[in-house]
Amino acid sequence: PADESRALIGDELANALANDSFLQTDHPKIVAKAGEIVGNESGVWKKAMLLYEWVHASVKKNIVPSLPTSLDVLNTMEGDCNEHTMLYTALARASGVPTRMAIGLV
């Protein structure tokens, strides 16, 4: 098994910070909300926790049968685990926190 404690480099880091049509990490609303949540915090772990706590407390837990984008979730502020994941990932990446998504059914 790979050592998960190692730092991301090169393409791995670029992928973990990437923007795409579902994440919209460079959309002004996503960038503004991320900045509002993390403020002047510079620590990656602290930013990650601030974002996690905000998403968990702010997004209404509701089953939504859809394939959301992060901007959709920011606008509706409701959803299930997929919506939470999309919004968290976009906000984290917009804040410079590298993330990988894990979405699926158990």
Sequence and secondary structure as in RCSB ss.txt:
>XXXX:A:sequence
PADESRALIGDELANALANDSFLQTDHPKIVAKAGEIVGNESGVWKKAMLLYEWVHASVKKNIVPSLPTSLDVLN
TMEGDCNEHTMLYTALARASGVPTRMAIGLV
>XXXX:A:secstr
   TTS   HHHHHHHT   TTT TTSHHHHHHHHHHHTT   HHHHHHHHHHHHHHHSEE    S   HHHHHH
H EESHHHHHHHHHHHHHHTT          
